[in-house]
């Protein structure tokens, strides 16, 4: 049986959605699927060669007439081009806004019967962006227009149904860790770079954005460090970094 060719779009940064999308693509490629990442930059988990993995950059032209670069339109055009050239069977997008919007436009250009659209919802999709009055109608529309919808938690599925209604089937596929690669271990040489032997080492990995509440991490750490000698290691990037 011929394995499907899948186009995956995500934010290529260190955020959880990009990590999940990339790891999913890697597993699908190992199974024999042809996986095409369509994004503004190469996802950071794809720095080395992987069989059956391809990358297609989304180029965003800069014109003075545009107050903001039309990323969604450039994405849709790139998806359309890749789908035609590479014979994609599925477009799998992470985040309804703006990625499902780009995929929906690409599917309309291709013909609705030519390709399937799978949308994976992450937290910001539903709890913040989707509930903004200016985005609510388009988010609801894109969820309904997707051939399949997944959510990364039961809470997010329930919140999607509560906010957007419809009661359509949303499959929960939790965020995951590849236990073959990431197993508990202790490397004293690495640990010594960040903390003394008598100190506890707390680690927080995330995008540093207000919605992630990095200030709470620091406040909790301050309470811990007041009782137990500790160091805090923050891993990530974003506007809250300072």
N, C-alpha and C positions, 0 to 999 in steps of 0.2 A: 504494500500500500504506500502510495506517495505521501510523504510527510508534508504538511502545509508550510507555505512561506508566510512569515509573520512580520509585520512592521510594528515596532514598539517605539512609542514616543513618551519621554519623561523629561523632567528637569535634570540636567546632567551633573548637578552639584552633589554635595555630601549629604543632602537630606535623605530621610528614610524612604520617600517614594522613589527616588532615583536608584537607591541601593536595591530595593525590592524589585524594581523593574529590570535592572541589570542582571541580578542574580536569577530572576525568572528566565530572562533571555538566554543566559548561559546554560541553564538546565535544559531548556528546550533545544538548544543547539546540540547538546550532548546526546539528546534523544534522536537527533537526525533532522530536526526542523531547520529550515533556512531562516535566520533571524536578521532583520534589517533594523538597526537603530536609526531613527530619524530625529535629530535634535540639533540645537544650536552649537553644541560642542560635544566632543567625544566623552561619554560618561566615564568618570574617573576610575571605575572598576574595570575598564576595558583597555588599559594601557598596554597590555601584551597581546600577542596574536592568539586568536581562538578560532578553531575550525567552525565553519558555518555561520560565522558572525560577520556582518557587514555594517559599515557606518556611512550615513548620508547626511552631510551638513545642511542645516537650514540657513540660507543666506538672507539677511534682512537688509534691503537697500535703505540708504539714508537719503531722503530728499527734504529740502527745506519746507516744502508744502505740507509735510506730515509733522504735526506737533509731537506725535509719538509714533515710532516705527510700527508698521502693520504686521506684527509677528504672526498673528493668526492666519492672515492671507498668505504670507510666505510659506508658512507651515503647510497649509492646504495644497498649495501648488507643488511643493516638494513631495508631499505624500502622493499626490496624483501622479507625478512623474515617476517616482520609485515604484508605485503599484503597477504602472504600465510596463516599465522596463524590466522589472524583476518578477512579474507575475504574482504579486501578493494575493493571498487568500483572506487575510485578516489584518485589520488595523487595531492594535491594542494600545489604548492610551491611558495614561495615569494623570488624573485630574480632568474633570469635566470642562472647567474653564482654565485655560483656553483650548486644551488639547482635543477634547471631544468635538469642540466647535470646528477646529481645523479638519478633523477626520470626517465629520459629517459633510462639510463642503467638498472634500475630496471624493467621498462616496457619491455625492450627487453628480459630480462631474464625470465619474466613471460609469455611473448607472447603479442604482440601488441593489441590483441583483448580481453585481460583479464582485462585491467584496463585503465582508462582515465587519461590524464595528463592535468592539468590546471595550467598555469603559470601567476602569477601576477607580473607585472613589476613595479619597484619603480625607483626613480630618478637616483640613482647611476648606475643602470643597463644599462641605455641608454645614459645618458649624460656623463658618465666617463668610466666605465669599458668596456661597449660594444663597445665603439669607439676606444679602444686601438687596434692597428693592430694585436697583438697576440691573442686577444679575439674576434675580429669582426666576423670571419667566424663561430665560434662555437656559438656565441650569436644569429646570424641570423639563423643558423641551428636549434637551440633549439626552437626559436620562431615559426618557420615553422613546427616543429614536434609536437608542443603542440596541443592538441585537442581543447583547448580554451585558449584565452589570454585576460587578463584584465589589465588595467592601472589605476593608482590612480588619473589621471587628464587628461583633454582634451589636454593640452599642451604636456604631456608625450606620449599620443597616436599619436599625430601629429608628434612629434619628432621621434618616432619609425618608422613611415611610411616613413618620410623624410630620415632617416639615413639608414634603412635596406630595404626599398622598399617593394614590394610585394603587398601592399595595402590590406592585409588580414583584416578581421573583428577583431577589438580590442574593447572590451566593456569597457567603462569608468565606474568604480565604485569608486567614490571619497572616500578618507579617511573620517572617520566618528567619531562622538562622541555619546555615548549612553546618550541621554538627560534625561532618567529616573534616571540615576545615577549621572550625572554631570550637575548640575544646578547652576546658579548664586546664591551665598550666601556670607555672610560676617561674619566671626568668629573673633571677636576682640581679643580673647585670642591667637589664632594662629597667627594673623597678628602682634600682639605685640612682638612676638619672633624675628621678622625680621625688623620692622620699627616702628618709633615713630608715634603717631597719626597725626602729621602735615606733615609727609613725605609720598610721593608717593612710592608705592611698584611695581617695574617692575619685571616680571618673565619671564625667558627663559628656556625652557625644550628641550634638544636635546642631541645627541651624540656630544662630543667635539672632532670633527675631522676637519681638514683644509677645507674639502669640505663644511662643515656646516658654515664656516666663523664666529667662535665665537668671533674673534677679532673685527669684525664689531659691534657685540652686545655691547661690552665694549665701543667702540668709540662712538656709538650712546648714550649710557647711560651717558658718560662723558659730552656730549653736553646738554642732558636733565638736569643732576644734576647741571650744571652751571647756569641754569635758575630756576629750581624748586627743592627744597630739596627732594632727592630721595634715595632709596636703590635698588640695583639690586640683585635678587635672581636667581642663576644659578642652574639648576637641571639636572643632567646627569653624564656621565662619558666618558672617552676616553683619547687618547694620548695628546690632547691639554689642559687637565685639569690644568697642572702647569701654 
